[in-house]
Amino acid sequence: MRACSYLFAATALVIAAGGGAAGCASPSNNPTGSGGSGDSSGTAGTTGTAGTGGTTPTTTCGPQTPPAPAGGANFPFPQHRLSSFCGYPMNCNDADVMTSWNTYKTKMITAGGAGSGLRVQRIENGNDTVSEGIAYGMVFAVYMGDKTTFDGLWTYAKAHFDSKGLMNWHIDANGGTVGQGAATDADEDMAFALMMADKQWGGYASDASSLVGKILASEVSSSNILLPDDSGNMTTDINPSYFAPAYYKLFQTYNSRWSMVVDQSYVKLNACANGTTGLVPDWCTQSGGTSSRGSRYYYDATRTPFRIAQDACWNNEPRAVQYLAKVAAFFNGLGPTNIKDGYNTDGTNAGTNAAVMSFEGPAAASTMPSGTTYANFMFQVYARVAVTVKGGTSSAYNYYNGSWGLMTLMLMTGNMTPF
């Protein structure tokens, strides 16, 4: 195991030997705790348990050299590819990811009501399924080297395509379509997962190319703005949490027009963001104005720092780094235990619930491009999220929080990066 050492008693970033990869940011303490629950529909969560003092970790950050191809996978877990562009928490541990994935599979992934496939169920919402959840599961499965689960989820997605070849966004527990039309965030996550699956196992290039093409045809405007769905009716409002510029740079393999989607995503992101905090609303107009769909940094918008952190950590994208600096400063100023589930974009009028993984995790991701600057914050949030997402037993653990808790652990252990 790679051990990231403390340098003096202060926060430090240790540059790892081999591969030019960054090491782990080492803080001075490690409070942990469980948190409250919430979901992407905006349902308020329950207040979680306050964090308690912890101990210095002794095993950190995974193997120095990724494992060789094995069992049919070219990139077996854990790859732990630490980017030289980002800092990582000293307490990051690949075992946290494996435990959390097993918990997630047990609680969220089922064959019931899935026909010949598998589906991710929202256990807090009548065990229904949304396309977003299928996409999350596919992303997790490809990084964990779990081909059986990946194929089962992709089979389910294809069984619920709409007329444009994109998955209908909402399916009930018995397989009935209750929400027609596609959701762009789910489609782009699926397309990215298929690209990684082709590198992981081979045989998915055609599916990946086809899906990327359908997204471009039906969910990107003629002016290269990412639209929220494939209806053709959503031409005014946009959802900043759908912007995934790191993906679009990979999608350029199929069509160079995606480079213009990258540029427009950053233009619209900054138009919608508060100039001081960097916070974006769930929805805004294409010109950056207020949308009636949701003007607060809430259960959609909370994903934005994570998606932009991918571009910062994978590509050292300067627009991502500049944007995240504001978000990181805001959340670090609050401190891990004071992050609530929602804000006005100027940072006022905090939500009711604290210790919500889907808010804390992406907030920590925003600090990664800052190296050691927010190392203590990163350390604390990682510990808080890990203890909850591994166990899956607290009131903090539901479909949405469990998904974003696992996303956080994957990114912050270096196990979510393009192969």
GIFENFEN-V304764 format. One record per run of one state. SS is the DSSP state (H for helix, E for strand, C for the rest). FROM is the first residue (numbers start at 1). TO is the last residue. If there is no record, write none. Layout:
ss-><SS SS>
from-><FROM FROM>
to-><TO TO>
//
This chain:
ss-><C E C E C E C E C E C E C E C E C E C E C H E C E C E C E H C H C E C E C E C E C E H C H C E C E C E C E C H C H C H C E C E C E C H C H C H C E C E C E C E H C H C H C>
from-><1 7 8 10 11 12 16 22 27 32 33 36 37 52 53 70 71 73 74 88 90 94 109 111 119 121 122 123 128 131 145 147 160 161 162 167 168 170 172 177 180 183 184 201 205 219 220 221 226 227 229 230 237 239 240 243 245 252 258 273 284 286 290 291 297 298 301 316 318 335 336 339 340 341 343 344 354 355 356 357 371 375 392 399 413>
to-><6 7 9 10 11 15 21 26 31 32 35 36 51 52 69 70 72 73 87 89 93 108 110 118 120 121 122 127 130 144 146 159 160 161 166 167 169 171 176 179 182 183 200 204 218 219 220 225 226 228 229 236 238 239 242 244 251 257 272 283 285 289 290 296 297 300 315 317 334 335 338 339 340 342 343 353 354 355 356 370 374 391 398 412 419>
//
